[in-house]
Amino acid sequence: MNMTDQPKPRPVVSAILEKIEGGQRYIFMQTRWKPETSPTYLGVLEIPAGGIDGYESVYESVKREVKEETGLDIVQFIDDVQTPPAQMRPGDTSIAFKPFVCQQVLETNGGLPWVGFVFRCEVTGEVVMQESEAKDPQWVTIDELDKILSETPEQVFSLQLATLRYYVETIRNEKA
């Protein structure tokens, strides 16, 4: 396959959903369950993610994807940077933004290439899963996530593994 035959990377947003209860930080994880569209990665743990629609801001995308997949509402983006919209002439509007981290799929086993923007988000509401995409919602602590990543990384969606490892390292460094 030559370079012109390869699919172009798709822009994706992902959300590390956090809540604090009893002074403990919890992160939302779900079991990936897309038997029709993504059977290769069936049954692994993941964070919510999805595509960005045309001319939809990354912030609107994250809110929509999180609501669609989990039923939760984002109340705050943690440590992000977003400029006000810039418009020099009618019909041309842009923003600059800085997510928690960016990610890129360099190779995938039957999937599509993508470049992603990962946001840390505080959420509210009750979990209501979209069962055509994911199931088995759970809130895990940093220690629990770290143990999964260290001892059984095969249980995690491989294309989010580097992102989740970076997240755990960042949180550990914040506490130090």
C-alpha angles and dihedrals in degrees: 000000000000124000095262091057094056119099117253116247114264120226111243136180125211131190130214098200115206136187131175119219124170090352091303124118116227128192124207117238129176136187112253109237115173103134094167102042105025112021093152092070099038117148102012126127117258145160119244114277142156148153128296114240120226112285091357113133117241088244093055089047094052092047092048095046094047092048093046096047102035110013089235124131122224110231097175141011108223119227096342127141122220128171123213112264113278119216120176095169134008113284096021113096129156142164134203117222141174117208126196090265141335125233136194132196107225096178133003136190101241096325133107127271115250144174115213144196115212121204131192108225138184111218141191136195137054122304114253109172126216095226095201089070110024145359142182099055115202140173113222132185123239088254092052092048091047091051092051092048092048103039106027109018089156087073090066128079098264094219090061097042097097091047094051092046089052090049093053091047091049094050091047090051091049090056094047 
